């Protein structure tokens, strides 16, 4: 669902991983991906991406207030990809602003997903995509890892 990770706060991510390790009574070096997968819980950064995609989906389906009507510019006709134009950036840090990040995140999604009109079904598909991207098992080479080398 996306290698495009724009929103990361290491403290918040660390805290969410610590919480899920506590649920499983695991140590601080345990892999969390299988835990998120098994519990069907989204990672913190994926919750942010989900909400970003839900916003653009609402925009795309005219479910937002009219004040957002010209917020993003659809690709020129014919818009076969159901995507939005990306603005030219003068500085790299501007890629975190909504006017760049939202269309970039939307454009990176599969075409079939962007065609879904039902907001509820769209949300379900995005969540399932994130959960499916989490490996259910991790095998690392770290000999100190209690999960991989008990």
C-alpha positions, 0 to 999 in steps of 0.5 A: 500500500505504500512505501511512501511514508511521509509522517513519522514521529519516532517517539509515537511509533516507538510508543505504539510498538511498545504497547503492542509488545506489552499486549503480547508480553514480549521484550523490547527487541521483538518484531512487531509486524507479526503482532500487528498482522495477527491482531488486525491493527494498523500501524500509526503511520498507516492510520495517518495514510488511511485518513489521508486517502479517505480525505482524497476519496471524499474529495474525489466523490464530492463528499466534502464541503464546497470549500474544498472543491478546488483544493486539488487539480485533477489530471488533464482530460482524459483523466484515465488514472483518476489522479491529481496533478502534482505541484512542482516543488522548490524545496524538498521539505515541501513534499510534506505539505497536503497540496503535494502529499495528498495527491502523491499518496492518492496517485500511488494507489492502484487504479481499481482502488481509486474507482471504488465509489462506496466510502465504506468499501474503500476504507475496508479495502485500504485497511485490508491492503495495509494489514496484508502488507505486514509480514506474519512471520519475520526471520532475522539474522540477529542472534540476540533475537529471542523470536528468531533464535529462541 
